Amino acid sequence: MQQQNNNQQNNNEIIENLYDEIKSSGYNLEEIVSGDVRPSEEIKEKINKLVSLDPNFYSNLLSKLVSEEFDEELAKKLWFEILEHKYRISEKLGRNVGIRVATLDYLENIKKIIKTPKIIEEEEFIKTLKLATKDPLTGLYNRRYMFDYMRQLIRKKQNFSLAFLDLDGFKKYNDKEGHQAGDIILQEFAAFLKLNFNDEDKYLAGRYGGDEFILCLVNIDKRTAQDILDKFRQEIQKQFSEIKITVSIGVCEFNSDPEKSDVKDFDELIEKADELLYRVKEFGGNKVFRLRTIHFYYYPENNYTPKEVAVVGDFNNWDRKKGQMVFDPQQKLWYRKMLIKPGVYKYKFLIDTNIWVADKNAKFFADDGFGGKCSVITVAER
């Protein structure tokens, strides 16, 4: 993987040079790709090479034209729709409508997905590209690069865990000591992150924004990741003890085997890791949380055969559909496996949509507020 990252860095340099060379030749890239101008054969070759090397070619095009970020797959689809729109309105008007006009009209008036478009100047665009992979303050990979990297892992069905890390007490320190002092803390934390996770065959670290960071742990399941990150958390607590800064961490796992994975796709991965991070915050911070696998079982009573059973509670907002259980005819019971964040939850079984029953096998119970009782489950950190 180290070789892979080195190759990626070399590609990034080639890509930046190609953008520079096309710009210095006096051409606008978007005008060439849209057919507004005819470049020399040499420039054509450079553009073909750029398209083959740059995994964000079309998203970069649209970013330059309207200052909006799009996923590359969507950007490519939109780009060819824009070209079709451009040719259609040019034909109706009897003159060529430039790509910028066509892009703004299509995205703002037809698709209605942008509201305040801004065209980026060429110099600013090139500068942005050169900073496209690294966060300028910490030197870590930036959010966009990390997200692209993880999307590639998912496409390749590569197993990994994602950790969101947030500094406890940073805002208070930053407000008291000032932004320059705060920036130094962010740089020091990033340095510890790189020092502890410096093997890019296993780890890739990035800055999400503000005092929030990302760590991708390749081929490492969430339980192992939790253990690794808890040691890192303890080290941070020692290193920053004088200024009372600690770190909260939420860990989520993507696995190519759906039965072992916490999530279905990239968007859910980000959502769940973020939820876990803020659950840690709710518990006072300075912890590492992961989703726990909890099994629920309901044994039919009084010779009654239910048509439907659901386990509902605080963990799924008492939503029957989210808690529907499956009947096992051999064991003659209903069961459901759930991924739940650490915490204490009230719950009940809902039989045939209108009969509420507490789980008799639960260790603890509480008043349900209606004269009955709820079962209570404690989902531990580990």
C-alpha positions as a printed NumPy array, in Angstrom:
array([[  0.   ,   0.   ,   0.   ],
       [  2.986,   2.305,   0.637],
       [  3.913,   1.802,  -3.015],
       [  0.324,   2.566,  -3.968],
       [  0.407,   5.851,  -2.019],
       [  3.76 ,   6.787,  -3.577],
       [  2.309,   6.14 ,  -7.023],
       [ -0.687,   8.297,  -6.129],
       [  1.6  ,  11.163,  -5.064],
       [  3.552,  10.874,  -8.335],
       [  0.275,  10.939, -10.259],
       [ -0.801,  14.028,  -8.323],
       [  2.395,  15.829,  -9.385],
       [  1.862,  14.849, -13.028],
       [ -1.766,  15.999, -12.857],
       [ -0.805,  19.375, -11.371],
       [  1.873,  19.877, -14.056],
       [ -0.621,  19.056, -16.816],
       [ -3.094,  21.62 , -15.48 ],
       [ -0.267,  24.191, -15.332],
       [  0.879,  23.414, -18.877],
       [ -2.639,  23.668, -20.336],
       [ -3.196,  26.985, -18.567],
       [  0.149,  28.443, -19.694],
       [ -0.678,  27.543, -23.306],
       [ -3.458,  30.147, -23.233],
       [ -6.381,  27.711, -23.322],
       [ -9.221,  27.269, -20.828],
       [ -9.648,  23.589, -20.067],
       [-13.434,  23.697, -19.896],
       [-13.651,  25.455, -23.277],
       [-11.532,  22.745, -24.893],
       [-13.442,  19.826, -23.351],
       [-16.771,  21.404, -24.319],
       [-15.703,  21.994, -27.926],
       [-15.804,  25.803, -27.697],
       [-12.197,  26.03 , -28.945],
       [ -9.927,  23.746, -30.945],
       [ -6.53 ,  23.191, -29.332],
       [ -3.294,  21.992, -30.893],
       [ -2.603,  18.26 , -31.108],
       [ -0.069,  18.59 , -28.293],
       [ -2.673,  20.076, -25.96 ],
       [ -5.203,  17.417, -27.011],
       [ -2.748,  14.718, -25.947],
       [ -2.203,  16.418, -22.587],
       [ -5.935,  16.6  , -21.958],
       [ -6.401,  12.927, -22.855],
       [ -3.648,  12.069, -20.404],
       [ -5.24 ,  14.276, -17.757],
       [ -8.625,  12.555, -18.162],
       [ -6.985,   9.14 , -17.75 ],
       [ -4.954,  10.109, -14.659],
       [ -7.151,  12.491, -12.672],
       [ -9.832,  10.593, -10.697],
       [-11.56 ,  13.932, -10.049],
       [-11.38 ,  15.352, -13.577],
       [-15.088,  16.129, -14.064],
       [-15.684,  17.212, -10.468],
       [-12.745,  19.618, -10.883],
       [-14.306,  21.004, -14.065],
       [-17.605,  21.752, -12.359],
       [-15.864,  23.063,  -9.247],
       [-14.033,  25.598, -11.375],
       [-17.191,  26.673, -13.192],
       [-19.643,  26.972, -10.284],
       [-17.574,  26.602,  -7.077],
       [-19.542,  23.543,  -5.976],
       [-18.202,  20.073,  -5.115],
       [-19.75 ,  16.985,  -6.699],
       [-18.967,  13.296,  -6.463],
       [-16.939,  12.335,  -9.563],
       [-19.532,   9.873, -10.885],
       [-22.308,  12.465, -10.588],
       [-20.057,  15.215, -11.99 ],
       [-19.302,  13.158, -15.114],
       [-23.01 ,  12.464, -15.652],
       [-23.87 ,  16.152, -15.189],
       [-21.072,  17.247, -17.525],
       [-22.43 ,  15.278, -20.48 ],
       [-25.963,  16.459, -19.699],
       [-24.632,  20.039, -19.741],
       [-22.99 ,  19.464, -23.135],
       [-26.268,  18.153, -24.529],
       [-28.042,  21.204, -23.095],
       [-25.396,  23.481, -24.6  ],
       [-25.773,  22.028, -28.095],
       [-29.569,  22.164, -27.88 ],
       [-29.808,  25.843, -26.919],
       [-27.017,  26.774, -29.356],
       [-29.041,  25.181, -32.147],
       [-32.173,  27.088, -31.155],
       [-30.384,  30.43 , -30.949],
       [-28.367,  29.883, -34.102],
       [-25.077,  30.676, -32.376],
       [-22.65 ,  28.995, -30.014],
       [-23.574,  29.327, -26.348],
       [-20.447,  29.1  , -24.242],
       [-19.955,  26.306, -21.743],
       [-20.076,  28.653, -18.757],
       [-23.484,  30.003, -19.694],
       [-24.782,  26.507, -20.438],
       [-23.436,  25.126, -17.143],
       [-24.92 ,  27.878, -14.996],
       [-28.27 ,  27.706, -16.799],
       [-28.5  ,  23.916, -16.573],
       [-27.474,  23.53 , -12.916],
       [-29.29 ,  26.615, -11.635],
       [-32.466,  26.707, -13.723],
       [-32.984,  23.167, -15.059],
       [-31.591,  20.88 , -12.318],
       [-32.009,  23.498,  -9.552],
       [-29.071,  22.114,  -7.573],
       [-27.125,  25.353,  -7.145],
       [-28.351,  28.728,  -5.924],
       [-25.366,  31.071,  -5.749],
       [-22.893,  29.998,  -8.457],
       [-19.4  ,  31.463,  -8.483],
       [-16.902,  31.093, -11.32 ],
       [-13.38 ,  30.497,  -9.999],
       [-10.461,  32.309, -11.606],
       [ -7.824,  30.152, -13.306],
       [ -5.061,  31.061, -10.842],
       [ -7.264,  30.217,  -7.855],
       [ -8.298,  26.929,  -9.464],
       [ -4.691,  25.801, -10.025],
       [ -3.768,  26.822,  -6.487],
       [ -6.703,  24.822,  -5.132],
       [ -5.606,  21.745,  -7.07 ],
       [ -2.121,  21.926,  -5.603],
       [ -3.631,  21.842,  -2.127],
       [ -6.118,  19.159,  -3.12 ],
       [ -4.783,  16.339,  -0.967],
       [ -3.295,  17.942,   2.162],
       [ -4.643,  20.082,   4.978],
       [ -2.383,  23.174,   5.04 ],
       [ -2.372,  23.572,   8.85 ],
       [ -1.615,  20.002,   9.968],
       [ -0.08 ,  18.384,   6.887],
       [ -2.55 ,  15.503,   7.202],
       [ -4.68 ,  14.402,   4.26 ],
       [ -7.764,  16.559,   3.86 ],
       [-11.373,  15.408,   4.07 ],
       [-11.881,  15.147,   0.311],
       [ -8.827,  12.931,  -0.159],
       [ -9.824,  10.722,   2.787],
       [-13.369,  10.344,   1.469],
       [-12.121,   9.443,  -2.035],
       [ -9.676,   6.949,  -0.505],
       [-12.404,   5.214,   1.518],
       [-14.814,   5.133,  -1.419],
       [-12.1  ,   3.324,  -3.393],
       [-11.67 ,   0.807,  -0.55 ],
       [-15.419,   0.147,  -0.566],
       [-15.487,  -0.279,  -4.357],
       [-12.649,  -2.811,  -4.023],
       [-14.551,  -4.546,  -1.167],
       [-11.602,  -3.893,   1.134],
       [-12.393,  -4.266,   4.846],
       [-11.527,  -1.355,   7.142],
       [-12.573,   0.601,  10.215],
       [-13.178,   4.349,  10.257],
       [-12.531,   6.435,  13.363],
       [-13.757,   9.976,  13.943],
       [-11.666,  11.789,  16.577],
       [-12.643,  15.048,  18.309],
       [-10.63 ,  17.005,  20.886],
       [-12.407,  17.436,  24.239],
       [-11.821,  20.856,  25.812],
       [-10.34 ,  22.359,  22.662],
       [-12.972,  25.065,  22.182],
       [-12.546,  26.293,  25.746],
       [ -8.758,  26.365,  25.332],
       [ -8.996,  28.076,  21.941],
       [-11.367,  30.763,  23.271],
       [ -9.127,  31.425,  26.273],
       [ -5.677,  31.288,  24.67 ],
       [ -6.487,  32.463,  21.134],
       [ -6.505,  30.929,  17.675],
       [ -2.727,  30.832,  17.27 ],
       [ -2.355,  28.768,  20.434],
       [ -5.252,  26.604,  19.254],
       [ -3.558,  26.022,  15.898],
       [ -0.417,  24.847,  17.7  ],
       [ -2.48 ,  22.296,  19.648],
       [ -4.03 ,  21.022,  16.402],
       [ -0.558,  20.687,  14.873],
       [  0.761,  18.86 ,  17.945],
       [ -2.192,  16.478,  17.964],
       [ -1.737,  15.826,  14.22 ],
       [  1.948,  15.094,  14.864],
       [  1.028,  12.511,  17.534],
       [ -1.519,  11.016,  15.161],
       [  1.106,  10.645,  12.42 ],
       [  3.687,   9.319,  14.884],
       [  1.384,   6.628,  16.254],
       [ -0.134,   5.677,  12.897],
       [  2.786,   6.094,  10.514],
       [  2.419,   2.824,   8.59 ],
       [  0.371,   3.663,   5.485],
       [ -0.007,  -0.035,   4.741],
       [ -2.387,  -0.061,   7.725],
       [ -3.41 ,   3.501,   8.499],
       [ -4.3  ,   6.754,   6.798],
       [ -4.907,   9.872,   8.879],
       [ -6.666,  13.064,   7.881],
       [ -8.274,  16.224,   9.2  ],
       [-12.043,  16.433,   8.891],
       [-12.222,  20.093,   9.887],
       [-11.83 ,  22.233,  13.011],
       [-10.678,  19.981,  15.85 ],
       [-12.091,  16.828,  14.268],
       [ -9.88 ,  14.211,  12.622],
       [-10.289,  10.968,  10.635],
       [ -8.349,   7.729,  10.814],
       [ -8.801,   4.841,   8.392],
       [ -7.557,   1.471,   9.71 ],
       [ -7.235,  -0.974,   6.802],
       [ -7.944,  -4.681,   7.371],
       [ -8.592,  -3.961,  11.037],
       [-11.96 ,  -4.836,  12.576],
       [-13.723,  -2.439,  14.941],
       [-12.91 ,  -4.394,  18.122],
       [ -9.194,  -4.356,  17.361],
       [ -9.463,  -0.73 ,  16.266],
       [-11.126,   0.147,  19.589],
       [ -8.23 ,  -1.43 ,  21.51 ],
       [ -5.599,   0.337,  19.385],
       [ -7.339,   3.68 ,  19.653],
       [ -7.903,   3.38 ,  23.394],
       [ -4.135,   3.166,  23.887],
       [ -3.768,   6.257,  21.707],
       [ -6.494,   8.007,  23.756],
       [ -4.577,   7.305,  26.979],
       [ -1.383,   8.663,  25.43 ],
       [ -3.147,  11.88 ,  24.394],
       [ -4.546,  12.263,  27.919],
       [ -0.973,  12.133,  29.294],
       [  0.57 ,  14.402,  26.669],
       [ -2.055,  17.14 ,  27.038],
       [ -2.763,  16.742,  30.754],
       [ -1.506,  20.239,  31.637],
       [ -4.07 ,  21.916,  29.404],
       [ -6.807,  19.335,  30.114],
       [ -7.4  ,  18.264,  26.535],
       [ -8.483,  14.698,  25.78 ],
       [ -9.909,  12.943,  22.722],
       [-13.295,  11.353,  21.993],
       [-13.391,   8.619,  19.352],
       [-16.165,   6.822,  17.463],
       [-15.295,   3.698,  15.449],
       [-17.362,   2.11 ,  12.682],
       [-16.52 ,  -0.884,  10.469],
       [-17.067,  -1.55 ,   6.785],
       [-16.834,  -5.219,   5.868],
       [-17.399,  -6.812,   2.457],
       [-19.435,  -9.469,   4.283],
       [-22.802,  -7.78 ,   5.032],
       [-23.243,  -9.953,   8.137],
       [-20.057,  -8.501,   9.656],
       [-20.411,  -4.923,   8.454],
       [-21.854,  -2.056,  10.497],
       [-23.023,  -0.291,   7.343],
       [-24.213,  -0.776,   3.762],
       [-22.358,   2.068,   2.057],
       [-20.06 ,   5.06 ,   2.442],
       [-22.736,   7.571,   3.457],
       [-23.954,   5.33 ,   6.267],
       [-20.352,   4.758,   7.371],
       [-19.827,   8.491,   7.884],
       [-23.215,   8.874,   9.573],
       [-22.664,   6.027,  12.055],
       [-19.081,   7.012,  12.934],
       [-20.297,  10.557,  13.578],
       [-23.175,   9.31 ,  15.759],
       [-20.761,   7.226,  17.824],
       [-18.414,  10.176,  18.289],
       [-21.198,  12.346,  19.638],
       [-22.459,   9.544,  21.869],
       [-18.983,   9.605,  23.465],
       [-19.42 ,  13.367,  23.928],
       [-22.774,  12.752,  25.625],
       [-20.988,  10.409,  28.055],
       [-18.432,  13.067,  28.997],
       [-15.8  ,  12.42 ,  26.321],
       [-12.382,  10.771,  26.588],
       [-13.645,   7.339,  25.49 ],
       [-13.692,   5.105,  22.411],
       [-17.098,   3.752,  21.347],
       [-18.107,   1.257,  18.7  ],
       [-21.449,  -0.275,  17.742],
       [-22.237,  -3.371,  19.815],
       [-24.055,  -6.435,  18.474],
       [-27.055,  -7.212,  20.706],
       [-29.32 , -10.274,  20.328],
       [-32.983, -10.17 ,  21.363],
       [-35.158, -13.27 ,  21.805],
       [-38.898, -13.578,  22.355],
       [-40.473, -16.886,  23.423],
       [-44.248, -17.105,  22.668],
       [-46.432, -17.628,  25.736],
       [-49.797, -19.238,  26.583],
       [-49.876, -21.276,  23.347],
       [-50.455, -18.044,  21.429],
       [-48.843, -17.981,  17.97 ],
       [-48.068, -14.382,  16.926],
       [-48.125, -13.352,  13.289],
       [-45.604, -10.571,  13.903],
       [-43.204,  -9.607,  16.698],
       [-41.014,  -6.506,  16.931],
       [-38.516,  -5.369,  19.549],
       [-38.884,  -1.621,  20.008],
       [-37.275,   0.837,  22.368],
       [-35.14 ,   3.924,  22.821],
       [-32.476,   2.437,  20.533],
       [-34.763,   2.491,  17.456],
       [-37.17 ,   5.293,  18.428],
       [-39.904,   2.746,  19.168],
       [-40.275,   2.097,  15.459],
       [-41.993,  -1.248,  14.82 ],
       [-40.602,  -1.6  ,  11.298],
       [-37.014,  -1.09 ,  12.465],
       [-37.421,  -3.795,  15.102],
       [-39.249,  -6.58 ,  13.281],
       [-38.091, -10.003,  14.437],
       [-37.738, -13.321,  12.595],
       [-39.325, -16.602,  13.687],
       [-37.14 , -19.678,  14.098],
       [-39.47 , -22.726,  13.738],
       [-36.867, -25.177,  15.084],
       [-36.274, -23.307,  18.345],
       [-39.817, -21.913,  18.354],
       [-38.73 , -18.39 ,  19.155],
       [-38.482, -14.955,  17.578],
       [-35.073, -13.296,  17.301],
       [-33.427, -10.097,  16.125],
       [-29.768,  -9.003,  15.952],
       [-29.137,  -5.265,  16.294],
       [-26.182,  -2.903,  16.197],
       [-26.604,  -0.479,  19.095],
       [-24.549,   2.414,  20.477],
       [-23.389,   2.194,  24.117],
       [-26.012,   3.448,  26.565],
       [-28.987,   2.477,  28.724],
       [-32.253,   1.793,  26.892],
       [-35.869,   0.933,  27.724],
       [-37.552,  -1.566,  25.407],
       [-40.525,  -3.914,  24.929],
       [-41.761,  -6.561,  22.528],
       [-44.7  ,  -5.52 ,  20.347],
       [-46.895,  -8.498,  19.416],
       [-49.181,  -8.276,  16.374],
       [-48.945,  -4.454,  16.394],
       [-51.034,  -3.925,  19.581],
       [-49.852,  -6.183,  22.434],
       [-46.979,  -4.803,  24.521],
       [-44.859,  -7.266,  26.512],
       [-41.732,  -6.727,  28.601],
       [-38.764,  -9.054,  28.063],
       [-38.959, -11.414,  31.044],
       [-35.334, -12.428,  30.571],
       [-34.067,  -8.869,  31.094],
       [-31.991,  -8.143,  34.209],
       [-33.568,  -4.759,  34.903],
       [-37.004,  -3.158,  34.537],
       [-38.493,   0.331,  34.718],
       [-41.905,   2.003,  34.741],
       [-43.198,   2.477,  31.2  ],
       [-45.325,   5.491,  32.186],
       [-48.621,   3.683,  31.475],
       [-48.944,   1.547,  34.58 ],
       [-46.797,  -1.253,  33.18 ],
       [-43.106,  -2.004,  32.988],
       [-40.376,  -1.847,  30.381],
       [-37.307,  -3.994,  30.181],
       [-33.984,  -2.149,  30.478],
       [-30.755,  -3.066,  28.717],
       [-27.312,  -1.594,  29.289],
       [-25.061,  -1.648,  26.226],
       [-21.493,  -1.434,  27.506],
       [-18.512,   0.286,  25.861],
       [-16.83 ,  -3.067,  25.227]])
